[in-house]
């Protein structure tokens, strides 16, 4: 009969709609799972990159600190060497008083340069820490490149003489 056929058709259509809805729900769940997995992978990669950046910065900081400490140590060694040379000159019987004064004044000037350089290196360490904490401010200041090169050369000459 017609009613029975209509009921059967409605029932079949309802079953088809349920299957389509189940399929859509499953597809949506799979899509959400893929998106969640992709987000988790992205966060993991982000964390890995942050760790790599932090490690790279720490390595660079360690290398810079080692270089600065090396420079300060060399500068202090130069001061000690110049002090020893001054003592040697003082005890040299062939040294005239005016020659002694001239040599001592020259070495004192060199010592001052070395100490200023050491102070500059220590200030660099402090600047690195300021950079790390985010409190460093860049200042544009003119400088004399020739003077800087002469000072650097003078320190190396003193070290070579020692």
C-alpha positions as CSV (number, residue, x, y, z in Angstrom):
1,X,0.0,0.0,0.0
2,X,0.9,3.6,-0.5
3,X,1.4,4.5,3.1
4,X,3.7,1.7,3.7
5,X,5.8,2.7,0.6
6,X,5.9,6.3,1.8
7,X,7.0,5.3,5.3
8,X,9.7,3.1,3.8
9,X,10.9,5.9,1.6
10,X,10.9,8.3,4.6
11,X,12.8,5.7,6.7
12,X,15.3,5.2,3.9
13,X,15.8,8.9,3.4
14,X,16.2,9.4,7.2
15,X,18.8,6.6,7.3
16,X,20.6,8.2,4.4
17,X,20.6,11.6,6.2
18,X,21.9,10.0,9.4
19,X,24.7,8.3,7.4
20,X,25.6,11.6,5.7
21,X,25.5,13.4,9.1
22,X,27.7,10.7,10.6
23,X,30.1,11.0,7.7
24,X,30.2,14.8,8.0
25,X,30.7,14.6,11.7
26,X,33.6,12.1,11.2
27,X,35.1,14.3,8.5
28,X,34.8,17.3,10.8
29,X,36.4,15.4,13.7
30,X,39.3,14.3,11.5
31,X,39.8,17.8,10.2
32,X,39.8,19.2,13.8
33,X,42.3,16.5,14.8
34,X,44.5,17.4,11.9
35,X,44.3,21.1,12.8
36,X,45.1,20.3,16.5
37,X,48.0,18.1,15.5
38,X,49.3,20.8,13.2
39,X,49.1,23.4,16.0
40,X,50.8,21.0,18.4
41,X,53.6,20.5,15.9
42,X,53.9,24.2,15.3
43,X,54.2,24.9,19.0
44,X,56.8,22.2,19.4
45,X,58.8,23.7,16.5
46,X,58.4,27.2,18.1
47,X,59.7,25.9,21.4
48,X,62.6,24.1,19.7
49,X,63.5,27.3,17.8
50,X,63.3,29.4,21.0
51,X,65.6,26.9,22.8
52,X,68.1,27.0,19.8
53,X,68.0,30.8,19.9
54,X,68.6,30.9,23.6
55,X,71.5,28.4,23.3
56,X,73.0,30.3,20.5
57,X,72.8,33.6,22.5
58,X,74.4,31.9,25.5
59,X,77.2,30.5,23.4
60,X,77.8,33.9,21.8
61,X,77.8,35.6,25.3
62,X,80.3,33.0,26.6
63,X,82.6,33.6,23.7
64,X,82.4,37.4,24.1
65,X,83.0,37.1,27.8
66,X,86.0,34.9,27.3
67,X,87.4,37.3,24.7
68,X,86.9,40.3,27.0
69,X,88.5,38.5,30.0
70,X,91.4,37.5,27.8
71,X,91.8,41.2,26.8
72,X,91.6,42.4,30.4
73,X,94.2,39.8,31.5
74,X,96.5,40.8,28.7
75,X,96.1,44.5,29.6
76,X,96.9,43.8,33.3
77,X,99.9,41.7,32.2
78,X,101.1,44.8,30.3
79,X,100.8,47.0,33.4
80,X,102.8,44.5,35.4
81,X,105.4,44.3,32.7
82,X,105.8,48.1,32.5
83,X,106.1,48.3,36.3
84,X,108.8,45.7,36.2
85,X,110.6,47.6,33.4
86,X,110.4,50.8,35.4
87,X,112.0,49.0,38.4
88,X,114.7,47.7,36.1
89,X,115.4,51.2,34.7
90,X,115.5,52.7,38.2
91,X,118.2,50.2,39.1
92,X,120.2,50.7,35.9
93,X,123.4,52.5,36.7
94,X,123.8,53.8,33.1
95,X,120.4,55.6,33.2
96,X,120.7,59.3,33.6
97,X,118.1,61.1,35.9
98,X,116.5,62.9,32.9
99,X,116.5,59.7,30.9
100,X,114.9,57.8,33.8
101,X,112.2,60.5,34.2
102,X,111.4,60.5,30.5
103,X,111.2,56.6,30.4
104,X,109.1,56.5,33.5
105,X,106.7,59.2,32.2
106,X,106.4,57.3,28.9
107,X,105.6,54.0,30.8
108,X,103.1,55.8,33.0
109,X,101.4,57.1,29.9
110,X,101.3,53.6,28.5
111,X,100.0,52.2,31.8
112,X,97.2,54.8,31.7
113,X,96.2,53.7,28.2
114,X,96.2,50.0,29.2
115,X,94.1,50.7,32.3
116,X,91.6,52.7,30.3
117,X,91.4,49.9,27.8
118,X,90.8,47.4,30.6
119,X,88.1,49.6,32.0
120,X,86.6,49.7,28.5
121,X,86.6,45.9,28.3
122,X,84.9,45.6,31.7
123,X,82.3,48.2,30.6
124,X,81.7,45.9,27.6
125,X,80.9,43.1,30.0
126,X,78.4,45.3,31.8
127,X,76.9,46.3,28.4
128,X,76.4,42.7,27.5
129,X,74.5,42.2,30.7
130,X,72.4,45.3,30.0
131,X,71.6,43.9,26.5
132,X,70.6,40.6,28.1
133,X,68.3,42.4,30.6
134,X,66.9,44.8,27.9
135,X,68.2,48.0,29.5
136,X,71.0,48.8,27.0
137,X,70.7,52.1,25.2
138,X,72.7,52.7,22.0
139,X,74.6,56.1,22.0
140,X,76.1,57.6,18.9
141,X,79.5,59.1,19.8
142,X,82.2,60.3,17.5
143,X,85.6,58.7,18.0
144,X,89.1,59.2,16.5
145,X,90.0,56.0,14.6
146,X,93.6,56.9,14.3
147,X,93.9,57.5,18.0
148,X,92.2,54.2,18.7
149,X,94.6,52.4,16.4
150,X,97.6,54.1,18.0
151,X,96.4,53.1,21.5
152,X,95.9,49.5,20.4
153,X,99.3,49.4,18.8
154,X,100.9,50.9,21.9
155,X,99.5,48.2,24.1
156,X,100.8,45.5,21.7
157,X,104.3,47.1,21.6
158,X,104.4,47.1,25.4
159,X,103.4,43.5,25.5
160,X,106.0,42.6,22.8
161,X,108.7,44.3,24.8
162,X,107.9,42.4,27.9
